Amino acid sequence: MSTNERHVPVMLRRCLDLLAPALDGPGAVVVDCTLGLGGHSEAMLAAFPGLRLIGLDRDPEALRLAGERLAPFGDRVTLAHAVYDELPEVLDRLGTPRVQGVLFDLGVSSLQLDEAERGFAYARDAPLDMRMDQTKGVGAAEVLNTYPPGELVRVLRAYGEEKQAKRIVEAIVREREKEPFTTSARLVELIRDALPQAAKRTGGNPAKRTFQALRIEVNGELAVLERALPAAVAALAVGGRIAVLSYHSLEDRLVKRVLAAGAANTAPPGLPVVPERYQPRLRLLTRGAELPTEEEVAENRRAAPARLRGAERIREEP
């Protein structure tokens, strides 16, 4: 299967519409902070012939495949093996202090979901890895086998919003004493057996929340995003735009908070005239979080949980 066939970019048309006013000018630079298989990047480069793109990804295999896909655009493309909170260092290295556009497409890429051996998909048996960058860090099996019970409960509750975290962790601890966890099928079966019937009747696969929690823990996703979003806003030139696609409530709440803070008036109450330094730095481009259309979800089921928010830089930092 070709890269194009493997990856259907989520809310592509709407992302392009949000970013277009910033990307259409001469010398515009956009950063795709989550390059993946390059679908959004390819569309931006094709739509704006003068655009230069900087693509970041922590997954070396994604960089390789995206590089092949974007090769026709030649020196308009610069790719970097980096996590998106390393954006300031990447821009500094490239001598590009300000950019006109930033795109985040958070969550797991099609590449990672589709390759069973990566261990992201609970529907297939695979090694419990879940590292987006397999060249470093600890995998999900090590988290399951070595974390103290209290820490595992915290991970499942905080990152998976799993109400049955204590029950699941008790079962994990009993089983890992018999034999360490190595594959996803055993974990999925354990979760099914541990949950009460009522908890298994709603919300899809009962392992979904636990797998999400392990993935976020293994990759430090929320901590990385918390650092990356303010850095991305700071990198935008005046008139520059940011678009962020998130796929669960934890990500979306973080995005909402950062963009809303940038769009807020920070003046002390009661001032008759608001000085420049207290004026909002951002203008929100979406009313709340925008959702994919029913047609898109019918064509691409992975778009279903997507939430899109955007903002425009209207003022420099004070």
C-alpha positions as CSV (number, residue, x, y, z in Angstrom):
1,M,0.0,0.0,0.0
2,S,1.4,3.4,-0.9
3,T,1.9,6.2,1.6
4,N,-1.0,8.1,0.1
5,E,-3.3,5.1,0.4
6,R,-2.3,4.4,4.0
7,H,-3.0,7.9,5.2
8,V,-6.1,10.0,4.8
9,P,-5.5,13.5,6.4
10,V,-8.1,14.4,8.9
11,M,-10.2,17.6,8.3
12,L,-7.8,18.5,5.5
13,R,-9.9,21.1,3.7
14,R,-10.8,22.9,6.9
15,C,-7.1,23.0,8.1
16,L,-6.1,24.5,4.7
17,D,-8.9,27.1,4.9
18,L,-7.9,28.1,8.5
19,L,-4.2,28.5,7.6
20,A,-4.6,29.8,4.0
21,P,-4.5,33.6,4.7
22,A,-1.2,33.2,6.5
23,L,0.4,30.8,3.9
24,D,-0.4,32.6,0.7
25,G,2.1,35.4,1.0
26,P,5.7,35.5,-0.4
27,G,8.3,33.8,1.7
28,A,5.8,32.1,4.0
29,V,7.0,29.2,6.2
30,V,4.8,26.6,7.8
31,V,5.8,24.1,10.5
32,D,4.0,20.7,10.5
33,C,4.9,19.7,14.1
34,T,3.5,16.2,13.6
35,L,4.5,15.2,10.1
36,G,3.4,11.6,10.2
37,L,3.0,10.3,6.6
38,G,2.9,13.8,5.3
39,G,-0.7,14.1,4.0
40,H,-1.4,17.6,5.4
41,S,2.1,18.8,4.4
42,E,1.7,17.6,0.8
43,A,-1.6,19.4,0.5
44,M,-0.2,22.7,1.9
45,L,2.8,22.6,-0.4
46,A,0.6,21.8,-3.4
47,A,-1.9,24.6,-2.6
48,F,0.7,27.3,-1.9
49,P,3.5,27.2,-4.5
50,G,5.6,29.7,-2.7
51,L,5.4,28.0,0.7
52,R,8.4,26.5,2.5
53,L,7.7,23.7,4.9
54,I,9.5,22.5,8.1
55,G,8.3,19.0,9.1
56,L,9.0,17.5,12.6
57,D,8.4,14.0,13.7
58,R,9.9,11.8,16.5
59,D,9.3,8.6,14.5
60,P,12.3,7.9,12.1
61,E,10.2,5.6,9.9
62,A,7.5,8.3,9.5
63,L,10.2,10.8,8.5
64,R,11.6,8.4,5.9
65,L,8.2,7.7,4.3
66,A,7.1,11.4,4.4
67,G,10.4,12.3,2.9
68,E,9.7,10.1,-0.1
69,R,6.2,11.5,-0.4
70,L,7.4,15.1,-0.3
71,A,10.5,14.6,-2.5
72,P,8.8,16.2,-5.6
73,F,8.8,19.6,-3.7
74,G,12.6,19.6,-3.5
75,D,14.3,22.2,-1.3
76,R,10.9,23.7,-0.3
77,V,10.9,21.0,2.4
78,T,13.1,20.6,5.5
79,L,12.5,17.6,7.7
80,A,13.8,17.2,11.3
81,H,13.9,14.2,13.7
82,A,12.5,16.0,16.7
83,V,9.6,16.0,19.2
84,Y,7.4,19.0,18.8
85,D,8.4,20.6,22.0
86,E,11.8,21.0,20.4
87,L,10.4,23.5,17.9
88,P,12.4,26.5,19.3
89,E,15.7,24.6,18.9
90,V,14.8,23.4,15.4
91,L,13.8,26.9,14.3
92,D,16.9,28.4,15.8
93,R,19.1,25.8,14.1
94,L,17.5,26.7,10.7
95,G,17.8,30.5,11.3
96,T,14.0,30.9,11.1
97,P,12.8,32.7,14.2
98,R,9.3,33.5,13.0
99,V,6.9,31.4,10.9
100,Q,3.6,32.1,9.2
101,G,1.8,28.8,10.1
102,V,1.9,25.9,12.6
103,L,-0.1,22.7,12.3
104,F,-0.4,20.0,15.0
105,D,-2.2,16.8,14.2
106,L,-1.9,15.1,17.6
107,G,-2.4,11.4,18.6
108,V,-1.2,8.3,16.9
109,S,-0.3,8.4,13.2
110,S,-1.8,6.0,10.6
111,L,1.7,4.4,10.3
112,Q,1.8,3.6,14.0
113,L,-1.7,2.2,14.1
114,D,-1.4,0.1,10.9
115,E,1.9,-1.6,11.8
116,A,0.9,-4.2,14.4
117,E,4.4,-4.7,15.7
118,R,4.3,-1.1,17.1
119,G,1.7,-2.2,19.7
120,F,-0.6,0.8,19.5
121,A,-3.7,-1.1,18.3
122,Y,-5.6,-3.1,20.9
123,A,-7.5,-5.0,18.2
124,R,-4.4,-7.1,17.2
125,D,-1.9,-9.0,19.2
126,A,1.5,-7.3,19.2
127,P,4.5,-6.6,21.4
128,L,3.6,-4.0,24.1
129,D,5.8,-1.2,22.8
130,M,3.9,2.0,22.0
131,R,7.0,4.2,21.6
132,M,6.6,6.7,18.8
133,D,10.4,6.9,18.6
134,Q,11.6,3.3,19.0
135,T,15.2,4.5,19.2
136,K,14.8,5.6,22.9
137,G,12.7,5.4,26.0
138,V,10.8,2.6,27.7
139,G,7.9,0.7,26.2
140,A,4.5,0.0,27.5
141,A,5.5,-3.5,28.7
142,E,8.1,-2.0,31.1
143,V,5.5,0.5,32.4
144,L,3.1,-2.4,33.1
145,N,5.8,-4.7,34.6
146,T,7.7,-2.2,36.8
147,Y,5.5,0.7,37.9
148,P,4.2,0.5,41.5
149,P,0.5,-0.1,41.7
150,G,-0.3,3.4,42.9
151,E,1.6,4.9,40.0
152,L,-0.2,2.6,37.5
153,V,-3.6,3.7,38.9
154,R,-2.6,7.3,38.6
155,V,-1.6,6.8,34.9
156,L,-4.9,5.0,34.0
157,R,-7.0,7.6,35.8
158,A,-5.1,10.7,34.6
159,Y,-4.4,9.8,31.0
160,G,-7.2,7.3,30.3
161,E,-9.9,8.7,32.5
162,E,-10.5,5.1,33.4
163,K,-13.0,4.8,36.3
164,Q,-12.1,1.2,36.9
165,A,-8.4,1.9,37.2
166,K,-8.0,0.3,40.6
167,R,-9.7,-2.9,39.6
168,I,-7.6,-3.2,36.4
169,V,-4.3,-2.5,38.2
170,E,-5.1,-5.1,40.8
171,A,-5.5,-7.6,38.0
172,I,-2.3,-6.5,36.3
173,V,-0.2,-6.8,39.5
174,R,-1.6,-10.3,40.2
175,E,-0.8,-11.4,36.6
176,R,2.7,-9.8,36.3
177,E,3.8,-11.7,39.4
178,K,3.1,-14.9,37.6
179,E,4.6,-13.8,34.2
180,P,5.7,-10.3,32.9
181,F,3.5,-8.8,30.2
182,T,4.9,-8.8,26.7
183,T,2.0,-8.7,24.3
184,S,-1.2,-6.7,23.9
185,A,-3.7,-9.6,23.6
186,R,-3.0,-10.8,27.1
187,L,-3.6,-7.2,28.4
188,V,-6.8,-6.8,26.5
189,E,-8.1,-10.2,27.8
190,L,-7.2,-9.2,31.4
191,I,-9.1,-5.9,31.1
192,R,-12.2,-7.7,29.7
193,D,-12.1,-10.1,32.6
194,A,-11.4,-7.5,35.3
195,L,-14.3,-5.1,34.3
196,P,-17.8,-5.5,35.6
197,Q,-20.4,-6.2,32.9
198,A,-21.9,-2.7,33.1
199,A,-18.6,-1.1,32.3
200,K,-18.2,-3.3,29.2
201,R,-21.6,-2.3,27.7
202,T,-20.6,1.3,26.7
203,G,-17.7,3.1,25.2
204,G,-16.4,0.6,22.6
205,N,-13.5,-1.7,23.3
206,P,-13.0,-1.8,27.1
207,A,-9.2,-1.7,26.6
208,K,-9.3,1.6,24.8
209,R,-8.8,3.8,27.8
210,T,-6.0,1.8,29.2
211,F,-4.1,1.7,25.9
212,Q,-4.5,5.5,25.6
213,A,-3.2,6.0,29.1
214,L,-0.1,3.8,28.5
215,R,0.6,5.5,25.2
216,I,0.5,8.9,26.7
217,E,2.7,7.8,29.6
218,V,5.3,6.1,27.3
219,N,5.6,9.1,25.0
220,G,5.1,11.9,27.6
221,E,2.5,13.3,25.3
222,L,0.7,15.8,27.5
223,A,3.8,17.2,29.1
224,V,5.3,17.6,25.6
225,L,2.2,19.3,24.3
226,E,2.1,21.6,27.4
227,R,5.5,22.9,26.4
228,A,5.0,22.8,22.7
229,L,1.8,24.9,22.3
230,P,3.2,28.1,23.9
231,A,6.4,27.7,22.0
232,A,4.4,27.4,18.7
233,V,2.4,30.5,19.5
234,A,5.6,32.4,20.3
235,A,7.1,31.4,17.0
236,L,4.2,32.8,15.0
237,A,4.8,36.1,13.2
238,V,2.0,38.7,13.4
239,G,-0.7,37.5,11.0
240,G,0.5,33.9,11.4
241,R,-1.9,31.2,12.2
242,I,-2.0,27.9,14.2
243,A,-4.3,25.0,13.7
244,V,-4.5,22.1,16.2
245,L,-6.3,18.7,15.7
246,S,-6.7,16.8,18.9
247,Y,-8.3,13.4,19.5
248,H,-9.3,13.2,23.1
249,S,-10.6,15.5,25.8
250,L,-7.2,15.8,27.6
251,E,-5.5,17.2,24.6
252,D,-8.4,19.4,23.6
253,R,-8.7,21.0,27.1
254,L,-5.0,21.8,27.0
255,V,-5.3,23.4,23.5
256,K,-8.3,25.3,24.5
257,R,-6.6,26.7,27.6
258,V,-3.4,27.9,25.8
259,L,-5.3,29.5,22.9
260,A,-7.9,31.1,25.2
261,A,-5.1,32.6,27.4
262,G,-3.5,34.1,24.3
263,A,-6.8,35.6,23.2
264,A,-7.6,37.1,26.6
265,N,-7.2,40.7,27.8
266,T,-4.8,40.5,30.8
267,A,-5.3,44.0,32.1
268,P,-6.2,44.5,35.8
269,P,-9.9,45.3,36.2
270,G,-11.1,48.9,36.1
271,L,-8.6,50.4,33.7
272,P,-10.3,53.0,31.5
273,V,-7.9,52.3,28.7
274,V,-6.1,49.0,28.2
275,P,-2.4,49.5,27.5
276,E,-0.8,47.6,24.6
277,R,1.0,45.1,26.8
278,Y,-2.3,43.8,28.2
279,Q,-4.0,43.4,24.8
280,P,-4.7,39.9,23.5
281,R,-1.9,38.3,21.4
282,L,-4.3,35.9,19.6
283,R,-7.6,36.0,17.8
284,L,-9.6,32.8,17.9
285,L,-10.6,31.4,14.5
286,T,-12.9,28.7,15.6
287,R,-16.0,28.9,17.9
288,G,-15.2,26.2,20.3
289,A,-13.8,23.0,18.8
290,E,-14.9,22.2,15.2
291,L,-15.9,18.6,14.4
292,P,-15.5,16.6,11.2
293,T,-18.5,16.3,9.0
294,E,-20.6,13.2,8.9
295,E,-19.4,12.6,5.3
296,E,-15.8,12.7,6.4
297,V,-16.3,10.3,9.3
298,A,-18.1,7.9,6.9
299,E,-15.1,7.9,4.6
300,N,-12.4,7.9,7.3
301,R,-13.5,6.4,10.7
302,R,-10.2,7.7,12.3
303,A,-11.6,11.3,11.9
304,A,-14.5,10.6,14.3
305,P,-12.9,11.9,17.6
306,A,-11.1,14.8,15.9
307,R,-11.5,18.3,17.4
308,L,-10.0,21.3,15.5
309,R,-9.1,24.7,17.0
310,G,-7.3,27.6,15.4
311,A,-6.0,31.1,16.2
312,E,-4.2,34.0,14.5
313,R,-1.3,36.0,16.0
314,I,-2.5,39.6,16.0
315,R,0.1,41.2,18.3
316,E,3.7,40.7,19.3
317,E,4.7,39.7,22.8
318,P,4.8,42.7,25.2
